[in-house]
Amino acid sequence: MIVLGGAGLIGRAVVRDLAEQRDVELTIADANPAAAEEIARWAGGDRIAVRELDVTDERALVEVLSGAGCAVNAVNYYHNLAVMGGCLRAGVPYVDLGGLFHMTRKQMELDAGFRKAGVTAILGMGAAPGVTNLQAALAARGLESVESIRIFDGAVPIEEEGINWGYSLATILDEITMNPVTFRDGQFQELDPLAEPELYPFSPPVGAQTVHHSLHSEIATLPLTFAGRGVPERVV
């Protein structure tokens, strides 16, 4: 297994999880080898290899990927197409954490190439998208039709730790400043950033929080997954 961007905020969590599986041969590929070495020592000591990699270098990307059993793409979503293309050329199965709708839609155009090559590619397998998609599928299991899918995400700050964020700050800023997309009346529709605020009662300790639309990848895939079962409205 190779984790691209394994020294990042989410990448290091992926590395830690994979390192707990003793039969996994694991490599971190990152543009910051010093940080990657630190994560390798933290997660698994000398069991984890480190490779310096700039994913925008196409030749280096394919070289590092060659021979891997699977590549987990944990770099910023801006590079998803480049990394996915590198995996296709190297014949390596691919998985990422999401592409903020527009990137995911572009990546889906590579489906035919991956199918022809007999290589698996799974998009959006983080928390949201990822866990959220699986929750929607589980909730819809056994239903003849699905009228709507609404995904809510809420959190409260951990005051004693000060200001913090769980993944790429650049991605977070894009989520709340770019026009969100919803699926209504059988088509994708753009809304204004932070549109349609709503008070939602999350379970404790989060409690009631005001939520709003943000740009996310679930919108790109769930309407297709449930295309034969309705879904006239899709809201995040």
N, C-alpha and C positions, 0 to 999 in steps of 0.2 A: 504494500500500500504506500502511496505517496501523497502527502498533504501539501498542496501548493498554498503558500501563505500561512504555513503552520505556526509562525511566530505571532500572528495577529490575535485579536481578542477572541474570535470564535475558532480560528485555526488551532490555537493551543488547547482548547477544550476537546476538539476532534482528536488531536494527537494524544491527549491524556486518555480518552476513551479507548482508542485503538491500542495504546500501549498496555492497557489492562488485559488484552487478549494475548497471551504468551506465545501463541503460534503465529503471530503477525510480524512479518519483516517490514519495518517501518522507516520511511525516509521523510524528512522535512525539506521542502524546497522553498526558499524564501530569498527575497532581495536583500535582506539583512541577516547575513550569516551569523553575526555575533549574537543577535537576539535569538536566532534559531538554535544555536548551540546551548544557550541558557535554558530554552524550553525543553530541549532534548535531555539535558541533565535533570531538570525538574520532573519530567514525565517518565523517563525510563533509563537514565544514565547512558552507558555505552551501548545499549541495545538499539538506539535510534541514530540513524545516519543523517547527515546534513549536507545539502547541496545548495550552493549559491545559484540563484536563478532570477533573471529578469524575464517575466512572461511575455514581454513585447518583443523579445529576441526569438523569432520563429525557429531558427535552427537549434538554438540552445534548448528551447522548450521541448522539441521533439526528441532531442538527445537525452534529456533528463527523464522524459516519460517512457522511453523505449524499454520494454521488458517488464513494466509495472503490471500488477494484477488489477489495479484500479486506482484512479486518481480522484482525490477529493479536492475540489476547487474552493478554497476559502479566501481567495484574493478579492479585492473590491470588484463589485459586479460590472464595472466598466470594462473589465478584461474577459468577461465570460465567453464572448464569441471567439476570441483569440485562443483561449485555453481549450475550449471545446473543439475548435478546429485542429489544434495540436494533438489532442487525444484521438481524433478521427484519423489523422495521418499516421500516428504511432500505433493505431489499433488497440487503444487502451480504454476500457470502460470508464465512464465519466459520471460524476455526481457533483452538484453544486448546491448553494444555499438560497438561491433566488436571484431574480434579475429585474425587480421593480417594473413588471408588466412589459414595458417596451422592449427591453433586452430579452426577456423570456420569449416574446413573440418572434423576435429575430432568430433566436436559438432554435425554435421549433421548426424553422425552415431547413435545418440540418437533419431532420428526422429521416428523410429518404436515404441520405448518405450513410447514416449510421446503420439503418436497416440493411442496406445493400452490403455493407462491410461486416454485418453480423456482430456489431459492437453495441453494447447497452449504454444508454445515456439517460440519466434521471435528473430532471430539473427541479429545483426548489425543495430540497430535503433538509431544511433547517428547522427552526421552531415555527416561524410564520413568514413565508410558506413552509410547509412540511408537516409538522404536527397538526396544524390547522386543517390542511387538506384531508389528513387521515381521520380527524374528528368528524369532518363533514361527511366523509364516506361512511363512517361507522353509524352516524346518526341517521343517514338515509337508507341504510341497509334494510331491505324488506319492504320499503315503501314503493307503491306503484308509481307515484309521482312526487315531484319536489317543487313546491310553489316558490320558495325563496331560500337562499342561503345567506345568513348574516354572520359575519365573524367580528367579534369584539376583542380588543386587546387593551388591557388596563394594568397599570402598575403604580406603586407609590415609591417615592424616593427613600433611600436608606440614609437618613439624616447624618448618622454618625460617621459616614464615609465621605461626606461632602458631595460635590458634583461628580457624577460618573455616568458612563454609558456602557451598554453591553456589547455593542458591535460598532462598525465603522461610523464615525461621526459624519463623514461625507455622505454616506448612505442615509443616515437619519435626517440630515438636512434636505436631501433630495425628496425623501418621503413626505415631508411636510411643506415643501415649497413648490414642487412640481404639481401640475394638475392631476388629481386622482382620477381613476377610471372606474366606472361601475358598469354592470350589465343589467339593462332594463329593456323590457319589451323586445327581447330578442336581438339586441345590439349593444355594442360598447358605447358608452357615453362619457365624455369628459366633464368634470365638475371643477369648481374653483377650489384652490387649496383650503383645507380645514372646513369644507362645506358641511352643512346640515348637522350642526352640533346636537348632541342628544345625551341626556343623563341616563347612565346605565348602572344597574345595581349589581356590581361584581360581588362575589363571595368575600367574606373577611379573609385576610386583613385589608384587602384593597378597598372594599366598600364602594359606595356610589361615586362614579367618576364621569365627567363630561367627556364624551368621545366624539370623534369627527372622522371624515373620510381622509384616507392617505393613500398614496400610490403603492400598490403591492402586486405580487405575482399571482396570487390565488385567482385573481380575476381573469388571467390569461388562460387558465387551465380548467377550472371547475365548470364553467358553462359548457365546455366541450365534453367533459366527463359525464355530465348529466343532460346532454343535448336531447336524448330520446325520452326524457322523463319530465319535461317542463322547464322549470327554472326561468320564469318570465322576469324575475328580479333577482339581482345579486348585489349585495351591499356589504361594504367593509366599513 
